[in-house]
Amino acid sequence: MVEYNDGLNQTFRALADPTRRAMLEALRTGPKTIGALAEPFSISFAATSKHIGILEDAQLIRREKQGRERICHLEPGAMQDAKTWLEQHAALWTSAFDALEAALHEEDDANG
């Protein structure tokens, strides 16, 4: 039976949405208020809060309270885990494609 990494599942779920990816992209330049993250989108405060919550559950961001504001910070750890997973699987695919290419060349040489 295959064992699934729930944290990795949450990361990919969070990254599946273009609004959340754009929010993460905005945080690359530094911490932002929730209002600043919501500004480019025409979505409600409730929708913004839901997106922020999903990003936070996936540990891609963290929120902190500064006075009356909630500030969001990028947390790169979960993204690193996803990158590692993707790199491991990319190596498998690269190996499979290399083997396919070699087989096709052998077939061409045999027929050619």
For each residue, the residues with C-beta under 8 A, 3 or more apart:
1:
2:
3:
4: 8 9
5: 8 9 81 85
6: 9 10
7: 10 11 58 59 78 81
8: 4 5 11 12 81 82 85
9: 4 5 6 12 13
10: 6 7 13 14 54 57 58 59 78
11: 7 8 14 15 58 59 60 78 79 81 82
12: 8 9 15 16 82
13: 9 10 16 54 58
14: 10 11 17 20 54 55 57 58 60
15: 11 12 20 21 24 58 60 82
16: 12 13 20
17: 14 20 21 51 54
18: 21 22
19: 22 23 41 43 51
20: 14 15 16 17 23 24 51 54 55
21: 15 17 18 24 25
22: 18 19 25 26 40 41
23: 19 20 26 27 37 51 52 55 61 72
24: 15 20 21 27 28 55 60 61 74
25: 21 22 28
26: 22 23 29 32 36 37 40
27: 23 24 30 31 32 37 61 72 73 74
28: 24 25 74
29: 26
30: 27
31: 27 71 72 73 74
32: 26 27 36 37 71 72
33: 36 37 69 70 71 72
34: 37 38 48 49 52 63 69 70 72
35: 38 39
36: 26 32 33 39
37: 23 26 27 32 33 34 48 52 72
38: 34 35 41 43 45 48
39: 35 36
40: 22 26
41: 19 22 38 48
42:
43: 19 38 47 48 51
44: 47 48
45: 38 48 49
46: 49 50
47: 43 44 50 51
48: 34 37 38 41 43 44 45 51 52
49: 34 45 46 52 53
50: 46 47 53 54
51: 17 19 20 23 43 47 48 54 55
52: 23 34 37 48 49 55 56 61 63 72
53: 49 50 56 57
54: 10 13 14 17 20 50 51 57 58
55: 14 20 23 24 51 52 58 60 61 72
56: 52 53 59 60 61 62 63
57: 10 14 53 54
58: 7 10 11 13 14 15 54 55 78
59: 7 10 11 56 62 75 77 78
60: 11 14 15 24 55 56 74 75 78 79
61: 23 24 27 52 55 56 72 73 74 75
62: 56 59 72 73 75
63: 34 52 56 70 71 72 73
64: 70 71 73
65: 69 70 71
66: 69 70 71
67:
68:
69: 33 34 65 66
70: 33 34 63 64 65 66
71: 31 32 33 63 64 65 66
72: 23 27 31 32 33 34 37 52 55 61 62 63
73: 27 31 61 62 63 64
74: 24 27 28 31 60 61
75: 59 60 61 62 78
76: 79 80
77: 59 80 81
78: 7 10 11 58 59 60 75 81 82
79: 11 60 76 82 83
80: 76 77 83 84
81: 5 7 8 11 77 78 84 85
82: 8 11 12 15 78 79 85 86
83: 79 80 86 87
84: 80 81 87 88
85: 5 8 81 82 88 89
86: 82 83 89 90
87: 83 84 90 91
88: 84 85 91 92
89: 85 86 92 93
90: 86 87 93 94
91: 87 88 94 95
92: 88 89 95 96
93: 89 90 96 97
94: 90 91 97 98
95: 91 92 98 99
96: 92 93 99 100
97: 93 94 100 101
98: 94 95 101 102
99: 95 96 102 103
100: 96 97 103 104
101: 97 98 104 105
102: 98 99 105 106
103: 99 100 106 107
104: 100 101 107 108
105: 101 102 108 109
106: 102 103 109 110
107: 103 104 110 111
108: 104 105 111 112
109: 105 106 112
110: 106 107
111: 107 108
112: 108 109
